[in-house]
Amino acid sequence: MSRTSRGREAVAVTGLVAMLLSVLSILLISTAPVAEAVAVDYATVDGHEAPVQGRDGNNNDPEYWEKKYDLSCVKDDAIGSAGVKELVAATDHDLIVVKAGSGDYANTLFFDVAAGETVWADTNGDFAPGDKLAISHVIFCDGDSPEQPEPKIESVYGEWVGDWECGDTQVTETRTVTQVTTPYVFDEQSQTWVLDTANAVETPLADEERTRDLTEGEQFDCPVLPQYSAEDECVDGTSWVRVTKISNPDGMPVGIYVDDVLV
């Protein structure tokens, strides 16, 4: 066999091997397991705040948020040079403030962020991730929340109710008494305890009773009734009849009945 023929055979074998390797790589890629997408656990946006600079402080500074929410805060400026749009919280935080841009939604507030939750700069104010602006800085705040107050207990009273008659000078009245117990709930936005009126509990108590003097305007006289007198009288010395005499309050006769018959 000539040297030229051998060269042609070598080239043919090399091309065949290359083709087989290409087919094999395609098969390996098509049969390789596809990695499942990892769901992102986003934190809940609790509010926004436009930039503040003036007598009330500068909300680019951690001291501003410390004063506002009575927490201890630290600022991370390094993230601004990374160009990231989202950040996964490494630990729990009472508050995370994410800053980006300069509009009404420049500062995004996340309260009670758990480790592993993702925060972002919600610069369009729609409370949903996917905003385009990169984060400029993040402020992390932590501290003990104010102690929960004891439930508020108060009594609610009904109207006094009582009846009286003509000639009465006093009346005995009663009214209902209801005890209302209202617990407190922690408001994440204001970081204060507020009354939870939706879960107030009403407990009926014993009615209260009192006796009081009637006012002159409440008193009234009883109507004056006619005067009656009745006695048996002998008629002709042999029979008796019942004679009833009716007089007005002044004593003037207005009627006489004999055995219930007006005469």
Buried (B, 14 or more C-beta within 10 A) or exposed (E): EEEEEEEEEEEEEEEEEEEEEEEEEEEEEEEEEEEEEEEEEBBEBBBBBEBBEEEEBEBBBBEBBBEBBBBBBEBBEEBBEEEBBBBEBEEEBBBBBBBBBEEEBBBBBBBBBEEEBBBBBBBBBEEEBEBEBBBBBBBBBBBEBEEEEEBBEEEEEEEEEBEBEEEBEEBEBBBBBEEBBBBBBBEBEEBEBEBBEEEBEEEEEEEBEEEEEBEEEEBEEEEEEEBEEEEEEEEEEEEEEEBBBBBEEEEEEEEEBEEEEEE
